[in-house]
Amino acid sequence: MTLDEIKATVDADQTVHWANTGYRVHKDSLGQYLITYLPNGSCIGLTERGGYRLNGKEAELFTARSEDGAEYPGNQSRPDGQGRGVAPGGAGAFPLERQL
C-alpha cells in the first residue's frame, strides 16, 4: 500500500496493519498517523519526521479482512503468509514463553 492509500483507508475507518495484525495503523487526535504494537501499546510514526517516507515497506502494510468483510482480530500473518511473527509456510509464531 502506498502512503496515500494507507491514509485514505485509515480515514475511511478501515483497519490497516503493518507486518502482522499485532501492529495497527491509526490516526490520533492530533491528526498523526501512527503504528501501534497492540500487545504493549508501543507506537511509532507511520512515516519519518518529514512525513513522506514510510517507517516500513509498502508491501508490509495491508488490510486484513475475512470473506464477509469482517476482520480476523487473531490473525497473525499477512494475507500472503509472509512477514514478521510468521514461521515459514505461514504458520503463526508464538512468543518464547508460549513455546516452553
C-alpha positions in Angstrom: 0.0 0.0 0.0 1.2 3.5 -0.8 1.2 6.2 1.9 -1.8 7.9 0.3 -3.7 4.5 0.2 -2.9 3.9 3.8 -4.1 7.3 4.9 -7.3 7.0 2.8 -8.0 3.5 4.3 -7.5 4.7 7.9 -9.6 7.8 7.2 -12.4 5.5 5.9 -12.4 3.8 9.3 -10.8 0.6 7.9 -8.0 -1.2 9.7 -4.5 -1.2 8.3 -1.8 -3.5 9.7 1.9 -3.4 9.4 3.8 -6.8 9.1 1.1 -8.7 11.1 -2.1 -8.0 12.9 -0.2 -7.2 16.1 0.7 -3.8 14.5 -2.2 -1.4 13.7 -2.1 1.9 11.9 -4.3 4.6 13.3 -4.8 8.4 13.3 -4.6 10.1 16.7 -6.4 13.1 18.0 -3.7 15.4 16.6 -4.0 14.0 13.1 -0.8 12.0 13.3 -0.7 8.5 11.6 0.9 6.0 14.0 1.7 2.3 14.1 0.9 0.8 17.4 2.0 -2.6 18.7 -1.3 -3.8 20.3 0.1 -6.1 23.0 2.0 -3.4 24.8 0.8 -0.1 23.3 4.2 1.0 22.0 4.0 3.1 18.9 6.0 4.9 16.2 5.0 7.3 13.4 3.8 5.8 10.2 6.4 8.0 8.4 9.7 9.6 9.2 9.6 13.1 10.7 9.2 14.8 7.2 6.1 12.8 6.6 7.0 11.4 3.2 8.9 8.2 3.8 7.2 5.2 5.4 8.8 3.6 8.5 8.2 0.2 6.8 8.0 -1.2 3.3 4.8 -0.6 1.3 4.5 -4.3 0.8 4.3 -4.9 4.6 1.2 -2.8 5.1 -2.2 -4.5 4.5 -5.8 -4.6 5.4 -6.9 -7.9 7.0 -10.4 -9.0 6.1 -12.5 -12.1 6.1 -14.6 -13.2 3.1 -17.6 -11.3 4.5 -15.6 -8.1 5.2 -15.1 -8.6 8.9 -11.6 -8.6 10.3 -9.8 -11.5 11.8 -8.6 -10.0 15.1 -6.5 -13.0 16.0 -4.8 -13.5 12.6 -1.0 -13.1 13.0 0.1 -13.2 9.3 -0.1 -11.1 6.2 -2.5 -12.4 3.6 0.4 -13.8 1.6 1.7 -15.7 4.7 4.9 -13.7 4.9 6.1 -11.0 7.3 7.2 -10.6 10.9 5.8 -13.0 13.5 5.2 -15.7 10.9 7.0 -19.0 10.6 7.9 -20.5 7.2 4.8 -21.7 5.5 2.6 -19.0 7.1 2.0 -20.7 10.5 1.7 -18.1 13.3 4.8 -17.7 15.6 4.3 -17.5 19.3 6.2 -15.5 21.9 9.0 -17.6 23.6 7.1 -18.1 26.8 4.3 -19.8 25.0 6.7 -22.2 23.3 8.2 -23.5 26.5 
